[in-house]
Amino acid sequence: MAEGLLAVRLFPNPAQGYFVVESASSEAMRVEVSNLMGQVVNVTEASNGVARITTAGWAPAVYFVRTVSERGQNVARVTVL
């Protein structure tokens, strides 16, 4: 894996029911969502550079979204209402 910053968009933020993570390129990526305690609450593999994450049943809070691909990685925050 290359050591670099992966350009991603995360929307809507704040999220209610779902959010989308979209890479600037259409390459495969892994999306890991964790809570503020560091517990991983969701892992998704996206083959086309787009992942739709459903937040049904999640506690309203701030979550960290880590995206990893061959080009690099990114960490963003999303607020779930």
N, C-alpha and C positions, 0 to 999 in steps of 0.2 A: 504494500500500500504506500502510496506517495504521502509524504508529510506536507500537507498544505491545508488551506482553508477551503472548505466546500461551500459554494454559494447556494443557499436555499432560501425559499420563501415559506413562511408559515402563516396560514390564514384559515378562518378568521381568528383574531386574537383581541379580546377574550373569546373563548370557544364555549359553545353551548350545544352539546350533543355530539359534536365531531370537530376535527380540524384537519387540514390538508398540509402535508409537507411536500414541497415541489423543488426538485433540483434544477439548477440552471441547464444541466445537460440531461439527456434521457438515459443515463446509465443506471445500472443496478446499485441499490443502496440498502443499508440496514438502518432502521429507525428504532431507537431505544428511548422509552419514556420512563423517567424516574421521578419519585416524589422528593420533597425536601429532606427526607430521612435517608435518601440514597437507594430506596427500594425500587427495583424495576417493576413497573406496573403494566408495561406493554412492550412487545418486540414485534416489529413488522419488517418483512423483506419486500422490497419493491423492485421489480425488474425493469420498469420503464421510467424511473425517476420521479414517480408520483405515488404518495402513500396517503390514504384516507384513514385516519385514526378515530375510532368511535370512543366517546368518553362516557357513554351511558353507565351509570353505576359508580362513577368516580366521585370522590369527595370534592367539593368546591375548594380549589387551592391553586397554587403555582406549581408547575411541573417543569422539569428540564427535559429537553428533546435533543438527544444526541444522534446525529446523522453521520454515517460512515460509508465511504465508497472508495474505489480505487484512486480517485483524485485527491482525497483528503477527508477531513471531518469538520463538523460544526456542532456547536452547542447553543441552543436557543431556549428561551423561556416561553411558556404558554400559560395563560390563566384560564382555568376551567370554572365556569359559573355554575 
